[in-house]
Amino acid sequence: MKPQHTLGRATAPDGRELVLYERDGVYAIRVNGLELMSSRAHGSEEELARLTLARVQGVPRSVLIGGLGMGYTLRAVLDA
């Protein structure tokens, strides 16, 4: 098994620790040791963008995307 590397860590305002890890080219964000998201599985983020844009008439001039993530929703919106 390849080693896991800690790339960065931060403390959220509520005191929880957020840590970004990398192992064999796969990135993961964990909060207090629990995996929040990973670069290995991101289909739900892309589907969220697709479903949202399908409800908009025409090409939107602007889209607000918020939250903690790795940019997959943003990339899907920009690609659309």
SULNORNOR-V967813 format. One record per residue. RES is the residue in one letter. PHI is phi in radians with two decimals (none if undefined). Layout:
((RES:PHI) (RES:PHI))
This chain:
((M:none) (K:-1.31) (P:-1.25) (Q:-1.66) (H:-1.99) (T:-1.48) (L:-1.68) (G:-3.06) (R:-2.59) (A:-2.64) (T:-1.85) (A:-1.28) (P:-0.98) (D:-1.52) (G:1.66) (R:-1.27) (E:-1.68) (L:-1.81) (V:-2.31) (L:-1.77) (Y:-2.04) (E:-2.41) (R:-2.54) (D:0.93) (G:1.45) (V:-1.85) (Y:-1.82) (A:-2.50) (I:-1.89) (R:-2.12) (V:-2.10) (N:0.86) (G:1.51) (L:-1.72) (E:-1.21) (L:-1.56) (M:-2.77) (S:-2.48) (S:-1.32) (R:-1.33) (A:-2.33) (H:-2.45) (G:-1.11) (S:-1.17) (E:-1.17) (E:-1.18) (E:-1.16) (L:-1.02) (A:-1.11) (R:-1.09) (L:-1.12) (T:-1.16) (L:-1.16) (A:-1.16) (R:-1.51) (V:-1.61) (Q:-1.38) (G:1.29) (V:-1.55) (P:-1.19) (R:-1.34) (S:-2.62) (V:-2.39) (L:-1.74) (I:-2.11) (G:-2.21) (G:2.17) (L:-1.53) (G:-3.04) (M:-1.97) (G:1.64) (Y:-1.21) (T:-1.16) (L:-1.02) (R:-1.07) (A:-1.13) (V:-1.15) (L:-1.12) (D:-1.21) (A:-1.32))
